[in-house]
């Protein structure tokens, strides 16, 4: 990502008070961006919406056999991640 693009993204996030800018503790040329409480809430909210959408889609768009296959595949993926 180009620095100009990152500046635009951070400026938009800062304008929405999702991140805040503070001076770097030892280097006056730099700044440190931190997520705000509102930013944390936004991340949590987006995650909940995505999870709700996925659960609803599984429940309404998949039949019982497909849900069972998905559960089995999920177990296999968990095993791969743990190894």
C-alpha positions as CSV (number, residue, x, y, z in Angstrom):
1,X,0.0,0.0,0.0
2,X,1.3,3.4,-0.8
3,X,1.8,5.9,2.0
4,X,-0.6,8.3,0.4
5,X,-3.3,5.7,0.5
6,X,-2.6,4.9,4.1
7,X,-2.8,8.6,5.0
8,X,-6.2,8.9,3.4
9,X,-7.5,5.8,5.2
10,X,-6.2,6.9,8.5
11,X,-7.6,10.4,8.1
12,X,-11.0,8.9,7.4
13,X,-10.8,6.6,10.4
14,X,-9.6,9.5,12.6
15,X,-12.5,11.8,11.3
16,X,-14.9,9.1,12.4
17,X,-13.2,8.9,15.8
18,X,-12.3,5.2,15.2
19,X,-8.6,5.8,15.7
20,X,-6.7,8.6,17.5
21,X,-3.3,10.0,16.8
22,X,-0.7,10.7,19.5
23,X,2.9,11.8,19.2
24,X,5.5,9.1,19.2
25,X,7.1,9.0,22.6
26,X,10.7,9.2,21.4
27,X,10.7,10.3,17.8
28,X,9.0,13.7,17.2
29,X,8.8,13.0,13.4
30,X,6.4,10.1,13.9
31,X,2.9,9.6,15.2
32,X,1.2,6.6,16.8
33,X,-2.3,5.6,15.8
34,X,-4.4,3.7,18.3
35,X,-7.9,2.3,18.1
36,X,-10.5,4.2,20.2
37,X,-13.3,2.7,22.2
38,X,-15.6,3.6,19.4
39,X,-13.3,1.7,17.0
40,X,-13.4,-1.4,19.2
41,X,-17.2,-1.1,19.3
42,X,-17.4,-0.8,15.5
43,X,-15.2,-3.9,15.0
44,X,-17.4,-5.9,17.4
45,X,-20.5,-4.7,15.7
46,X,-19.3,-5.6,12.3
47,X,-18.2,-9.0,13.5
48,X,-21.6,-9.7,15.0
49,X,-23.4,-8.6,11.8
50,X,-21.1,-11.0,9.8
51,X,-21.7,-13.8,12.2
52,X,-25.5,-13.2,12.2
53,X,-25.5,-13.2,8.4
54,X,-23.6,-16.4,8.2
55,X,-25.7,-18.2,10.7
56,X,-28.9,-17.1,9.0
57,X,-27.5,-18.1,5.6
58,X,-26.6,-21.5,6.8
59,X,-30.0,-22.0,8.4
60,X,-32.1,-20.7,5.5
61,X,-30.0,-21.7,2.4
62,X,-28.6,-25.1,3.3
63,X,-30.6,-28.3,3.7
64,X,-29.9,-30.7,6.5
65,X,-27.4,-32.7,4.5
66,X,-25.5,-29.6,3.5
67,X,-25.4,-28.4,7.1
68,X,-24.0,-31.7,8.2
69,X,-21.3,-31.6,5.4
70,X,-20.4,-28.1,6.5
71,X,-20.1,-29.2,10.1
72,X,-17.8,-32.1,9.1
73,X,-15.7,-29.8,6.9
74,X,-15.4,-27.3,9.8
75,X,-14.1,-30.1,12.1
76,X,-11.5,-31.0,9.5
77,X,-10.4,-27.3,9.1
78,X,-10.1,-27.0,12.9
79,X,-7.9,-30.1,13.0
80,X,-5.7,-28.7,10.2
81,X,-5.3,-25.4,12.1
82,X,-4.4,-27.1,15.4
83,X,-1.7,-29.3,13.8
